[in-house]
Amino acid sequence: MIRAVIWDLDGTLIDSYRCIVPSLRQFYEEQGLALEEKDIRSAVLRGSVREFAEAVRQQTGISLDAGMGRYREIRTEQEQALAPMPGARAVLDALAAAGVPSFLYTHRGETTAAVLERTGLAGTFREIVTAESGFPRKPAPDALLYLIRRHSLSPAETCYVGDRQLDMDCAGAAGIRGILFAPPGSEHPVSGPYARISDLRELLARIEKDK
């Protein structure tokens, strides 16, 4: 039975890839490197933006870290169009009404609060852990273990919903259930015995079935 849900943010509750991928493409294009958006998306889904940027740096010498100011500028412009995933707010509200608390663990940093406000998801989480909280990055389980301890959650009754292998590995390392969100038409090269949902609203049916 699921009695608590910890959520990833980008690619799970908000459709951020429509901003992240074009932002990366534009940044590298300005540096003289032409990349296909489908290749960027595939690489980011397999790992993370950081891992993708490091692979590009090793191959071309172009550093995203060195140009982070410009990348953030481009991404901020793109993120004006950010939107929640279909059903995201309805699912969070339904969980709260059923007495199932939601928590958030994201690699996003100082922009988290503004993004949640812009997408209408603010005020729906019992606690939010971001990159600014100081925990090691996923797949290290430290942030999840912190939430479990702080809120006296039962690992057997807690799940982490995310959209990448990184998230599922993090859930497994924390000893909780990983649920992969894989929307139709998306590319999710994830391995392991993880439950999958293609629509966030399927989580409600899964929780009801587990009762």
Protein Blocks (a to p, Z undefined) as FASTA:
>chain_A
ZZbdcddfehplpcfklmmmmmmmmmmmmnopacdfklmmmmmmmmcmklmmmmmmmmno
pafklmmmmmmmmmmmmmmmgccdehklmmmmmmmmnopacddddfbfklmmmmmmmnop
ghiafbdcdfknopacdfbfklmmmmmmmnopafklcccddfbfklmmmmmmnopacddd
ddehiacddedjddcdfbfklmmmmmmmmZZ
